[in-house]
Amino acid sequence: MKASTLGASGTVRFDFNGTTFVCNTPCGLTMTVMRRAFEDLVAEAMAAPVEGWDFSWLNGRATEERPSWGYQRLMSQRLAAASAALDIHTGGGEVLAGVDKFPPTMAATESWPPNAALATRRLHPRGVVVVAAPDAPPLPFADEAFDLVVSRHPIAVWWDEIARLLRPGGTYLAQHPGPATVSELVEHVIGPQPQLWAQFELSAQGAQARAAGLQIVDMRMERLTAEFFDIGAVVYFLRKLIWTVPDFTAEPYYGRLRHLHERIEAEGRFVTHPTRVLVEARKPDRRS
Ligand SMILES: C[S@@+](CC[C@H](N)C(=O)[O-])C[C@H]1O[C@@H](n2cnc3c(N)ncnc32)[C@H](O)[C@@H]1O
């Protein structure tokens, strides 16, 4: 343990197990946890499990605003009225499990084995068939198998496959990542990404949907706020959302992460802006 006295007030600062404490003397009764060492925060975040889609590890360490449209509520309403539905990229099934009433046929796909196992445990008791499918089309379902396809935060959107799976008159309802999502964070770590941002522009997403033969019923974007209060929270987030900085692991980015750590220490937080797009697309009826 290292200790040092700072200032005339008799404040004592010491490091213990990577955490810096400050004791306000002369009474010596007030002990405040000031900050934890960069290495300790990064090591803890690198060791944390990241399976599933539960973000409670970040409680008190980060915040993320949600879009005003309430995707889970919209999805629940649509599922209650559907006869056969599919959730693509269900993750650990957390969002789908929040639905009150499933249609008579409800399937979900998941490509990452740890999440497929979690989703199976969570959703099979509710009568949802979870299919561990590769992370590329085609999915193992017949043409026109579903009247509703849903997806929240898919890593890639397979428009042609969605069009193939929908019955004429069927609906695709989804919440996609938007243009320049968390760009401040991504660009801090890996620099400018203009081509990546362009792929998520609404005009690009709409053009891809139309090229697959779907009609856009609704497409809108919200720019939200996310805050990180320590570098461990940033590292955990980047490990969990692996596509944010492809193949992320902390070591190659130590310099950039340390810079961000110092910024958070100085400013109290790091603010970035997730963008989300609500998409409703329709497969035309045969006669229209
Ligand atoms: C952003 S997740 C969304 C999951 C779910 N739809 C939701 O909104 O909670 C999209 C996909 O990324 C996958 N994924 C998450 N972490 C992964 C990892 N470390 N490696 C590979 N795929 C991962 C998920 O399993 C899921 O299929």
The ligand as a MOL file (V3000), in Angstrom:
LIG
                    3D

  0  0  0     0  0            999 V3000
M  V30 BEGIN CTAB
M  V30 COUNTS 27 29 0 0 0
M  V30 BEGIN ATOM
M  V30 1 C -26.9110 -7.0550 -30.7130 0
M  V30 2 S -27.3400 -8.7220 -30.4700 0 CHG=1
M  V30 3 C -29.0710 -8.4530 -30.2470 0
M  V30 4 C -29.7730 -9.5460 -29.5010 0
M  V30 5 C -31.2730 -9.3380 -29.2950 0
M  V30 6 N -31.9950 -9.2450 -30.5430 0
M  V30 7 C -31.5470 -8.1360 -28.4370 0
M  V30 8 O -31.9300 -7.0970 -28.9500 0
M  V30 9 O -31.3450 -8.2180 -27.2210 0 CHG=-1
M  V30 10 C -27.2470 -9.3350 -32.0920 0
M  V30 11 C -26.4900 -10.5970 -32.2530 0
M  V30 12 O -25.1650 -10.4940 -31.7840 0
M  V30 13 C -24.7830 -11.7280 -31.2430 0
M  V30 14 N -23.6340 -11.6140 -30.3490 0
M  V30 15 C -23.5890 -10.9650 -29.1940 0
M  V30 16 N -22.3720 -11.0950 -28.6250 0
M  V30 17 C -21.6450 -11.8710 -29.4700 0
M  V30 18 C -20.3160 -12.3740 -29.4580 0
M  V30 19 N -19.4970 -12.0990 -28.4420 0
M  V30 20 N -19.9030 -13.1160 -30.4840 0
M  V30 21 C -20.7170 -13.3890 -31.5110 0
M  V30 22 N -21.9800 -12.9300 -31.5820 0
M  V30 23 C -22.4490 -12.1900 -30.5770 0
M  V30 24 C -26.0310 -12.0970 -30.5110 0
M  V30 25 O -25.9820 -13.3950 -30.0450 0
M  V30 26 C -27.0970 -11.7570 -31.5130 0
M  V30 27 O -27.3540 -12.7760 -32.4050 0
M  V30 END ATOM
M  V30 BEGIN BOND
M  V30 1 1 1 2
M  V30 2 1 2 3
M  V30 3 1 2 10
M  V30 4 1 3 4
M  V30 5 1 4 5
M  V30 6 1 5 6
M  V30 7 1 5 7
M  V30 8 2 7 8
M  V30 9 1 7 9
M  V30 10 1 10 11
M  V30 11 1 11 12
M  V30 12 1 11 26
M  V30 13 1 12 13
M  V30 14 1 13 14
M  V30 15 1 13 24
M  V30 16 1 14 15
M  V30 17 1 14 23
M  V30 18 2 15 16
M  V30 19 1 16 17
M  V30 20 1 17 18
M  V30 21 2 17 23
M  V30 22 1 18 19
M  V30 23 2 18 20
M  V30 24 1 20 21
M  V30 25 2 21 22
M  V30 26 1 22 23
M  V30 27 1 24 25
M  V30 28 1 24 26
M  V30 29 1 26 27
M  V30 END BOND
M  V30 END CTAB
M  END
